[in-house]
Protein backbone atom coordinates (compact mmCIF):
# COMPACT_ATOMS: atom_id res chain seq x y z
CA UNK A 1 0.00 0.00 0.00
CA UNK A 2 2.86 2.35 0.82
CA UNK A 3 4.39 1.83 -2.65
CA UNK A 4 1.09 2.80 -4.30
CA UNK A 5 0.87 6.03 -2.33
CA UNK A 6 4.51 6.82 -3.11
CA UNK A 7 3.84 6.25 -6.82
CA UNK A 8 0.74 8.47 -6.79
CA UNK A 9 2.74 11.25 -5.15
CA UNK A 10 5.60 11.02 -7.66
CA UNK A 11 6.11 12.91 -10.90
CA UNK A 12 5.94 9.63 -12.80
CA UNK A 13 2.18 9.51 -12.37
CA UNK A 14 1.86 12.80 -14.28
CA UNK A 15 4.04 11.45 -17.09
CA UNK A 16 2.15 8.16 -17.33
CA UNK A 17 -1.19 9.97 -17.19
CA UNK A 18 -0.15 12.26 -20.04
CA UNK A 19 0.98 9.28 -22.13
CA UNK A 20 -2.34 7.58 -21.50
CA UNK A 21 -4.30 10.67 -22.55
CA UNK A 22 -2.25 11.02 -25.75
CA UNK A 23 -2.76 7.33 -26.56
CA UNK A 24 -6.52 7.71 -26.06
CA UNK A 25 -6.71 10.96 -28.04
CA UNK A 26 -5.05 9.71 -31.24
CA UNK A 27 -7.85 7.32 -32.32
CA UNK A 28 -10.46 9.86 -31.23
CA UNK A 29 -8.91 12.59 -33.39
CA UNK A 30 -8.62 10.19 -36.32
CA UNK A 31 -12.31 9.37 -36.02
CA UNK A 32 -13.22 13.08 -35.96
CA UNK A 33 -11.13 13.82 -39.05
CA UNK A 34 -12.74 10.88 -40.83
CA UNK A 35 -16.17 12.33 -40.04
CA UNK A 36 -15.12 15.80 -41.22
CA UNK A 37 -13.96 14.32 -44.51
CA UNK A 38 -17.55 13.44 -45.40
CA UNK A 39 -19.02 16.73 -44.20
CA UNK A 40 -20.21 19.15 -46.87
CA UNK A 41 -18.66 22.46 -45.93
CA UNK A 42 -20.21 24.99 -48.28
CA UNK A 43 -20.58 28.56 -46.99
CA UNK A 44 -21.93 31.35 -49.20
CA UNK A 45 -21.02 29.45 -52.36
CA UNK A 46 -17.46 28.64 -51.23
CA UNK A 47 -16.72 25.02 -50.51
CA UNK A 48 -13.88 23.79 -48.35
CHARMM-style PDB file with segment names, atoms N, HN, CA, C and O in Angstrom:
ATOM      1  N   UNK     1       0.826  -1.195   0.000  1.00  0.00      PROA
ATOM      2  CA  UNK     1       0.000   0.000   0.000  1.00  0.00      PROA
ATOM      3  C   UNK     1       0.870   1.258   0.000  1.00  0.00      PROA
ATOM      4  O   UNK     1       0.543   2.254  -0.646  1.00  0.00      PROA
ATOM      5  N   UNK     2       1.971   1.196   0.727  1.00  0.00      PROA
ATOM      6  HN  UNK     2       2.236   0.387   1.252  1.00  0.00      PROA
ATOM      7  CA  UNK     2       2.859   2.350   0.821  1.00  0.00      PROA
ATOM      8  C   UNK     2       3.489   2.660  -0.542  1.00  0.00      PROA
ATOM      9  O   UNK     2       3.694   3.825  -0.882  1.00  0.00      PROA
ATOM     10  N   UNK     3       3.797   1.610  -1.324  1.00  0.00      PROA
ATOM     11  HN  UNK     3       3.630   0.663  -1.048  1.00  0.00      PROA
ATOM     12  CA  UNK     3       4.392   1.830  -2.652  1.00  0.00      PROA
ATOM     13  C   UNK     3       3.401   2.510  -3.589  1.00  0.00      PROA
ATOM     14  O   UNK     3       3.792   3.325  -4.425  1.00  0.00      PROA
ATOM     15  N   UNK     4       2.116   2.178  -3.451  1.00  0.00      PROA
ATOM     16  HN  UNK     4       1.798   1.516  -2.772  1.00  0.00      PROA
ATOM     17  CA  UNK     4       1.091   2.803  -4.301  1.00  0.00      PROA
ATOM     18  C   UNK     4       0.978   4.289  -3.987  1.00  0.00      PROA
ATOM     19  O   UNK     4       0.906   5.113  -4.899  1.00  0.00      PROA
ATOM     20  N   UNK     5       0.962   4.627  -2.728  1.00  0.00      PROA
ATOM     21  HN  UNK     5       1.021   3.958  -1.988  1.00  0.00      PROA
ATOM     22  CA  UNK     5       0.874   6.031  -2.328  1.00  0.00      PROA
ATOM     23  C   UNK     5       2.105   6.791  -2.783  1.00  0.00      PROA
ATOM     24  O   UNK     5       1.994   7.928  -3.241  1.00  0.00      PROA
ATOM     25  N   UNK     6       3.279   6.183  -2.664  1.00  0.00      PROA
ATOM     26  HN  UNK     6       3.370   5.259  -2.292  1.00  0.00      PROA
ATOM     27  CA  UNK     6       4.510   6.819  -3.110  1.00  0.00      PROA
ATOM     28  C   UNK     6       4.476   7.061  -4.612  1.00  0.00      PROA
ATOM     29  O   UNK     6       4.908   8.110  -5.091  1.00  0.00      PROA
ATOM     30  N   UNK     7       3.957   6.079  -5.357  1.00  0.00      PROA
ATOM     31  HN  UNK     7       3.606   5.228  -4.968  1.00  0.00      PROA
ATOM     32  CA  UNK     7       3.845   6.247  -6.817  1.00  0.00      PROA
ATOM     33  C   UNK     7       2.887   7.381  -7.153  1.00  0.00      PROA
ATOM     34  O   UNK     7       3.189   8.207  -8.015  1.00  0.00      PROA
ATOM     35  N   UNK     8       1.739   7.433  -6.488  1.00  0.00      PROA
ATOM     36  HN  UNK     8       1.494   6.762  -5.789  1.00  0.00      PROA
ATOM     37  CA  UNK     8       0.743   8.469  -6.788  1.00  0.00      PROA
ATOM     38  C   UNK     8       1.248   9.867  -6.436  1.00  0.00      PROA
ATOM     39  O   UNK     8       0.784  10.853  -7.008  1.00  0.00      PROA
ATOM     40  N   UNK     9       2.171   9.959  -5.522  1.00  0.00      PROA
ATOM     41  HN  UNK     9       2.548   9.158  -5.057  1.00  0.00      PROA
ATOM     42  CA  UNK     9       2.743  11.251  -5.151  1.00  0.00      PROA
ATOM     43  C   UNK     9       3.928  11.647  -6.023  1.00  0.00      PROA
ATOM     44  O   UNK     9       4.410  12.776  -5.927  1.00  0.00      PROA
ATOM     45  N   UNK    10       4.405  10.742  -6.870  1.00  0.00      PROA
ATOM     46  HN  UNK    10       4.013   9.825  -6.947  1.00  0.00      PROA
ATOM     47  CA  UNK    10       5.601  11.017  -7.658  1.00  0.00      PROA
ATOM     48  C   UNK    10       5.253  11.758  -8.947  1.00  0.00      PROA
ATOM     49  O   UNK    10       4.086  11.884  -9.319  1.00  0.00      PROA
ATOM     50  N   UNK    11       6.289  12.238  -9.611  1.00  0.00      PROA
ATOM     51  HN  UNK    11       7.237  12.135  -9.309  1.00  0.00      PROA
ATOM     52  CA  UNK    11       6.107  12.910 -10.899  1.00  0.00      PROA
ATOM     53  C   UNK    11       5.846  11.919 -12.019  1.00  0.00      PROA
ATOM     54  O   UNK    11       5.354  12.296 -13.083  1.00  0.00      PROA
ATOM     55  N   UNK    12       6.172  10.654 -11.788  1.00  0.00      PROA
ATOM     56  HN  UNK    12       6.572  10.347 -10.924  1.00  0.00      PROA
ATOM     57  CA  UNK    12       5.945   9.629 -12.802  1.00  0.00      PROA
ATOM     58  C   UNK    12       4.463   9.472 -13.119  1.00  0.00      PROA
ATOM     59  O   UNK    12       4.102   9.166 -14.256  1.00  0.00      PROA
ATOM     60  N   UNK    13       3.612   9.677 -12.138  1.00  0.00      PROA
ATOM     61  HN  UNK    13       3.904   9.926 -11.215  1.00  0.00      PROA
ATOM     62  CA  UNK    13       2.179   9.505 -12.370  1.00  0.00      PROA
ATOM     63  C   UNK    13       1.666  10.564 -13.349  1.00  0.00      PROA
ATOM     64  O   UNK    13       0.747  10.293 -14.122  1.00  0.00      PROA
ATOM     65  N   UNK    14       2.246  11.759 -13.324  1.00  0.00      PROA
ATOM     66  HN  UNK    14       2.992  11.979 -12.696  1.00  0.00      PROA
ATOM     67  CA  UNK    14       1.860  12.801 -14.277  1.00  0.00      PROA
ATOM     68  C   UNK    14       2.304  12.401 -15.680  1.00  0.00      PROA
ATOM     69  O   UNK    14       1.554  12.562 -16.642  1.00  0.00      PROA
ATOM     70  N   UNK    15       3.514  11.885 -15.795  1.00  0.00      PROA
ATOM     71  HN  UNK    15       4.124  11.754 -15.014  1.00  0.00      PROA
ATOM     72  CA  UNK    15       4.039  11.452 -17.091  1.00  0.00      PROA
ATOM     73  C   UNK    15       3.215  10.308 -17.668  1.00  0.00      PROA
ATOM     74  O   UNK    15       2.846  10.340 -18.842  1.00  0.00      PROA
ATOM     75  N   UNK    16       2.925   9.303 -16.854  1.00  0.00      PROA
ATOM     76  HN  UNK    16       3.224   9.278 -15.900  1.00  0.00      PROA
ATOM     77  CA  UNK    16       2.152   8.160 -17.330  1.00  0.00      PROA
ATOM     78  C   UNK    16       0.717   8.567 -17.666  1.00  0.00      PROA
ATOM     79  O   UNK    16       0.130   8.052 -18.618  1.00  0.00      PROA
ATOM     80  N   UNK    17       0.161   9.483 -16.892  1.00  0.00      PROA
ATOM     81  HN  UNK    17       0.639   9.901 -16.120  1.00  0.00      PROA
ATOM     82  CA  UNK    17      -1.186   9.973 -17.194  1.00  0.00      PROA
ATOM     83  C   UNK    17      -1.232  10.719 -18.510  1.00  0.00      PROA
ATOM     84  O   UNK    17      -2.181  10.571 -19.280  1.00  0.00      PROA
ATOM     85  N   UNK    18      -0.207  11.526 -18.773  1.00  0.00      PROA
ATOM     86  HN  UNK    18       0.564  11.647 -18.147  1.00  0.00      PROA
ATOM     87  CA  UNK    18      -0.151  12.262 -20.043  1.00  0.00      PROA
ATOM     88  C   UNK    18       0.009  11.302 -21.220  1.00  0.00      PROA
ATOM     89  O   UNK    18      -0.620  11.495 -22.261  1.00  0.00      PROA
ATOM     90  N   UNK    19       0.833  10.278 -21.071  1.00  0.00      PROA
ATOM     91  HN  UNK    19       1.343  10.121 -20.226  1.00  0.00      PROA
ATOM     92  CA  UNK    19       0.981   9.281 -22.130  1.00  0.00      PROA
ATOM     93  C   UNK    19      -0.338   8.562 -22.399  1.00  0.00      PROA
ATOM     94  O   UNK    19      -0.685   8.300 -23.551  1.00  0.00      PROA
ATOM     95  N   UNK    20      -1.060   8.248 -21.344  1.00  0.00      PROA
ATOM     96  HN  UNK    20      -0.777   8.461 -20.408  1.00  0.00      PROA
ATOM     97  CA  UNK    20      -2.340   7.576 -21.505  1.00  0.00      PROA
ATOM     98  C   UNK    20      -3.335   8.469 -22.239  1.00  0.00      PROA
ATOM     99  O   UNK    20      -4.049   8.001 -23.126  1.00  0.00      PROA
ATOM    100  N   UNK    21      -3.386   9.751 -21.879  1.00  0.00      PROA
ATOM    101  HN  UNK    21      -2.806  10.132 -21.159  1.00  0.00      PROA
ATOM    102  CA  UNK    21      -4.301  10.672 -22.553  1.00  0.00      PROA
ATOM    103  C   UNK    21      -3.953  10.837 -24.031  1.00  0.00      PROA
ATOM    104  O   UNK    21      -4.847  10.902 -24.875  1.00  0.00      PROA
ATOM    105  N   UNK    22      -2.659  10.904 -24.347  1.00  0.00      PROA
ATOM    106  HN  UNK    22      -1.933  10.851 -23.661  1.00  0.00      PROA
ATOM    107  CA  UNK    22      -2.252  11.016 -25.754  1.00  0.00      PROA
ATOM    108  C   UNK    22      -2.645   9.749 -26.507  1.00  0.00      PROA
ATOM    109  O   UNK    22      -3.147   9.825 -27.629  1.00  0.00      PROA
ATOM    110  N   UNK    23      -2.421   8.593 -25.903  1.00  0.00      PROA
ATOM    111  HN  UNK    23      -2.013   8.532 -24.992  1.00  0.00      PROA
ATOM    112  CA  UNK    23      -2.764   7.328 -26.560  1.00  0.00      PROA
ATOM    113  C   UNK    23      -4.265   7.214 -26.794  1.00  0.00      PROA
ATOM    114  O   UNK    23      -4.691   6.646 -27.799  1.00  0.00      PROA
ATOM    115  N   UNK    24      -5.070   7.745 -25.881  1.00  0.00      PROA
ATOM    116  HN  UNK    24      -4.725   8.207 -25.065  1.00  0.00      PROA
ATOM    117  CA  UNK    24      -6.521   7.712 -26.061  1.00  0.00      PROA
ATOM    118  C   UNK    24      -6.993   8.760 -27.054  1.00  0.00      PROA
ATOM    119  O   UNK    24      -8.014   8.563 -27.713  1.00  0.00      PROA
ATOM    120  N   UNK    25      -6.276   9.867 -27.175  1.00  0.00      PROA
ATOM    121  HN  UNK    25      -5.446  10.027 -26.640  1.00  0.00      PROA
ATOM    122  CA  UNK    25      -6.711  10.958 -28.043  1.00  0.00      PROA
ATOM    123  C   UNK    25      -6.460  10.680 -29.518  1.00  0.00      PROA
ATOM    124  O   UNK    25      -7.226  11.140 -30.365  1.00  0.00      PROA
ATOM    125  N   UNK    26      -5.414   9.945 -29.841  1.00  0.00      PROA
ATOM    126  HN  UNK    26      -4.792   9.572 -29.153  1.00  0.00      PROA
ATOM    127  CA  UNK    26      -5.048   9.715 -31.243  1.00  0.00      PROA
ATOM    128  C   UNK    26      -6.169   9.027 -32.028  1.00  0.00      PROA
ATOM    129  O   UNK    26      -6.527   9.520 -33.097  1.00  0.00      PROA
ATOM    130  N   UNK    27      -6.741   7.912 -31.554  1.00  0.00      PROA
ATOM    131  HN  UNK    27      -6.450   7.511 -30.686  1.00  0.00      PROA
ATOM    132  CA  UNK    27      -7.845   7.315 -32.323  1.00  0.00      PROA
ATOM    133  C   UNK    27      -9.080   8.214 -32.363  1.00  0.00      PROA
ATOM    134  O   UNK    27      -9.805   8.240 -33.358  1.00  0.00      PROA
ATOM    135  N   UNK    28      -9.313   8.949 -31.275  1.00  0.00      PROA
ATOM    136  HN  UNK    28      -8.724   8.928 -30.467  1.00  0.00      PROA
ATOM    137  CA  UNK    28     -10.459   9.860 -31.229  1.00  0.00      PROA
ATOM    138  C   UNK    28     -10.312  10.954 -32.283  1.00  0.00      PROA
ATOM    139  O   UNK    28     -11.271  11.261 -32.991  1.00  0.00      PROA
ATOM    140  N   UNK    29      -9.137  11.537 -32.392  1.00  0.00      PROA
ATOM    141  HN  UNK    29      -8.358  11.288 -31.817  1.00  0.00      PROA
ATOM    142  CA  UNK    29      -8.905  12.589 -33.389  1.00  0.00      PROA
ATOM    143  C   UNK    29      -9.003  12.021 -34.797  1.00  0.00      PROA
ATOM    144  O   UNK    29      -9.533  12.680 -35.691  1.00  0.00      PROA
ATOM    145  N   UNK    30      -8.502  10.814 -35.009  1.00  0.00      PROA
ATOM    146  HN  UNK    30      -8.070  10.278 -34.282  1.00  0.00      PROA
ATOM    147  CA  UNK    30      -8.618  10.189 -36.325  1.00  0.00      PROA
ATOM    148  C   UNK    30     -10.063   9.967 -36.712  1.00  0.00      PROA
ATOM    149  O   UNK    30     -10.432  10.153 -37.872  1.00  0.00      PROA
ATOM    150  N   UNK    31     -10.882   9.571 -35.757  1.00  0.00      PROA
ATOM    151  HN  UNK    31     -10.582   9.420 -34.815  1.00  0.00      PROA
ATOM    152  CA  UNK    31     -12.307   9.373 -36.023  1.00  0.00      PROA
ATOM    153  C   UNK    31     -12.978  10.697 -36.377  1.00  0.00      PROA
ATOM    154  O   UNK    31     -13.806  10.749 -37.286  1.00  0.00      PROA
ATOM    155  N   UNK    32     -12.624  11.769 -35.664  1.00  0.00      PROA
ATOM    156  HN  UNK    32     -11.950  11.727 -34.926  1.00  0.00      PROA
ATOM    157  CA  UNK    32     -13.216  13.076 -35.959  1.00  0.00      PROA
ATOM    158  C   UNK    32     -12.824  13.567 -37.341  1.00  0.00      PROA
ATOM    159  O   UNK    32     -13.665  14.099 -38.065  1.00  0.00      PROA
ATOM    160  N   UNK    33     -11.561  13.399 -37.722  1.00  0.00      PROA
ATOM    161  HN  UNK    33     -10.877  12.967 -37.134  1.00  0.00      PROA
ATOM    162  CA  UNK    33     -11.129  13.824 -39.052  1.00  0.00      PROA
ATOM    163  C   UNK    33     -11.803  12.999 -40.140  1.00  0.00      PROA
ATOM    164  O   UNK    33     -12.099  13.514 -41.219  1.00  0.00      PROA
ATOM    165  N   UNK    34     -12.044  11.727 -39.862  1.00  0.00      PROA
ATOM    166  HN  UNK    34     -11.804  11.309 -38.986  1.00  0.00      PROA
ATOM    167  CA  UNK    34     -12.738  10.882 -40.833  1.00  0.00      PROA
ATOM    168  C   UNK    34     -14.173  11.367 -41.021  1.00  0.00      PROA
ATOM    169  O   UNK    34     -14.691  11.348 -42.138  1.00  0.00      PROA
ATOM    170  N   UNK    35     -14.822  11.801 -39.936  1.00  0.00      PROA
ATOM    171  HN  UNK    35     -14.402  11.816 -39.029  1.00  0.00      PROA
ATOM    172  CA  UNK    35     -16.175  12.334 -40.036  1.00  0.00      PROA
ATOM    173  C   UNK    35     -16.180  13.669 -40.785  1.00  0.00      PROA
ATOM    174  O   UNK    35     -17.087  13.930 -41.575  1.00  0.00      PROA
ATOM    175  N   UNK    36     -15.183  14.506 -40.545  1.00  0.00      PROA
ATOM    176  HN  UNK    36     -14.446  14.294 -39.904  1.00  0.00      PROA
ATOM    177  CA  UNK    36     -15.121  15.802 -41.216  1.00  0.00      PROA
ATOM    178  C   UNK    36     -14.876  15.651 -42.712  1.00  0.00      PROA
ATOM    179  O   UNK    36     -15.260  16.519 -43.495  1.00  0.00      PROA
ATOM    180  N   UNK    37     -14.245  14.560 -43.109  1.00  0.00      PROA
ATOM    181  HN  UNK    37     -13.933  13.855 -42.473  1.00  0.00      PROA
ATOM    182  CA  UNK    37     -13.956  14.322 -44.512  1.00  0.00      PROA
ATOM    183  C   UNK    37     -15.246  14.195 -45.321  1.00  0.00      PROA
ATOM    184  O   UNK    37     -15.291  14.585 -46.487  1.00  0.00      PROA
ATOM    185  N   UNK    38     -16.287  13.654 -44.705  1.00  0.00      PROA
ATOM    186  HN  UNK    38     -16.251  13.338 -43.757  1.00  0.00      PROA
ATOM    187  CA  UNK    38     -17.550  13.438 -45.402  1.00  0.00      PROA
ATOM    188  C   UNK    38     -18.539  14.577 -45.198  1.00  0.00      PROA
ATOM    189  O   UNK    38     -19.666  14.514 -45.689  1.00  0.00      PROA
ATOM    190  N   UNK    39     -18.132  15.608 -44.484  1.00  0.00      PROA
ATOM    191  HN  UNK    39     -17.217  15.659 -44.084  1.00  0.00      PROA
ATOM    192  CA  UNK    39     -19.017  16.734 -44.197  1.00  0.00      PROA
ATOM    193  C   UNK    39     -18.980  17.729 -45.362  1.00  0.00      PROA
ATOM    194  O   UNK    39     -17.906  18.093 -45.841  1.00  0.00      PROA
ATOM    195  N   UNK    40     -20.139  18.157 -45.804  1.00  0.00      PROA
ATOM    196  HN  UNK    40     -21.011  17.861 -45.415  1.00  0.00      PROA
ATOM    197  CA  UNK    40     -20.211  19.150 -46.874  1.00  0.00      PROA
ATOM    198  C   UNK    40     -20.049  20.537 -46.258  1.00  0.00      PROA
ATOM    199  O   UNK    40     -20.938  21.018 -45.555  1.00  0.00      PROA
ATOM    200  N   UNK    41     -18.931  21.164 -46.522  1.00  0.00      PROA
ATOM    201  HN  UNK    41     -18.210  20.773 -47.093  1.00  0.00      PROA
ATOM    202  CA  UNK    41     -18.657  22.464 -45.928  1.00  0.00      PROA
ATOM    203  C   UNK    41     -18.753  23.548 -46.993  1.00  0.00      PROA
ATOM    204  O   UNK    41     -17.743  24.009 -47.524  1.00  0.00      PROA
ATOM    205  N   UNK    42     -19.974  23.944 -47.291  1.00  0.00      PROA
ATOM    206  HN  UNK    42     -20.794  23.570 -46.859  1.00  0.00      PROA
ATOM    207  CA  UNK    42     -20.206  24.994 -48.279  1.00  0.00      PROA
ATOM    208  C   UNK    42     -20.805  26.201 -47.553  1.00  0.00      PROA
ATOM    209  O   UNK    42     -21.869  26.108 -46.941  1.00  0.00      PROA
ATOM    210  N   UNK    43     -20.101  27.333 -47.632  1.00  0.00      PROA
ATOM    211  HN  UNK    43     -19.236  27.408 -48.128  1.00  0.00      PROA
ATOM    212  CA  UNK    43     -20.579  28.555 -46.990  1.00  0.00      PROA
ATOM    213  C   UNK    43     -20.595  29.665 -48.028  1.00  0.00      PROA
ATOM    214  O   UNK    43     -19.556  30.009 -48.592  1.00  0.00      PROA
ATOM    215  N   UNK    44     -21.761  30.220 -48.277  1.00  0.00      PROA
ATOM    216  HN  UNK    44     -22.604  29.940 -47.819  1.00  0.00      PROA
ATOM    217  CA  UNK    44     -21.930  31.349 -49.197  1.00  0.00      PROA
ATOM    218  C   UNK    44     -21.331  31.054 -50.567  1.00  0.00      PROA
ATOM    219  O   UNK    44     -20.719  31.930 -51.178  1.00  0.00      PROA
ATOM    220  N   UNK    45     -21.503  29.829 -51.053  1.00  0.00      PROA
ATOM    221  HN  UNK    45     -22.000  29.117 -50.557  1.00  0.00      PROA
ATOM    222  CA  UNK    45     -21.016  29.454 -52.364  1.00  0.00      PROA
ATOM    223  C   UNK    45     -19.574  29.005 -52.406  1.00  0.00      PROA
ATOM    224  O   UNK    45     -19.104  28.564 -53.454  1.00  0.00      PROA
ATOM    225  N   UNK    46     -18.859  29.100 -51.305  1.00  0.00      PROA
ATOM    226  HN  UNK    46     -19.242  29.458 -50.453  1.00  0.00      PROA
ATOM    227  CA  UNK    46     -17.464  28.642 -51.235  1.00  0.00      PROA
ATOM    228  C   UNK    46     -17.428  27.304 -50.543  1.00  0.00      PROA
ATOM    229  O   UNK    46     -17.968  27.155 -49.446  1.00  0.00      PROA
ATOM    230  N   UNK    47     -16.802  26.331 -51.165  1.00  0.00      PROA
ATOM    231  HN  UNK    47     -16.363  26.452 -52.056  1.00  0.00      PROA
ATOM    232  CA  UNK    47     -16.717  25.017 -50.515  1.00  0.00      PROA
ATOM    233  C   UNK    47     -15.286  24.777 -50.043  1.00  0.00      PROA
ATOM    234  O   UNK    47     -14.321  25.218 -50.667  1.00  0.00      PROA
ATOM    235  N   UNK    48     -15.182  24.081 -48.949  1.00  0.00      PROA
ATOM    236  HN  UNK    48     -15.966  23.722 -48.442  1.00  0.00      PROA
ATOM    237  CA  UNK    48     -13.879  23.790 -48.354  1.00  0.00      PROA
ATOM    238  C   UNK    48     -13.652  22.294 -48.398  1.00  0.00      PROA
ATOM    239  OT1 UNK    48     -12.611  21.815 -47.948  1.00  0.00      PROA
TER     240      UNK     48
END
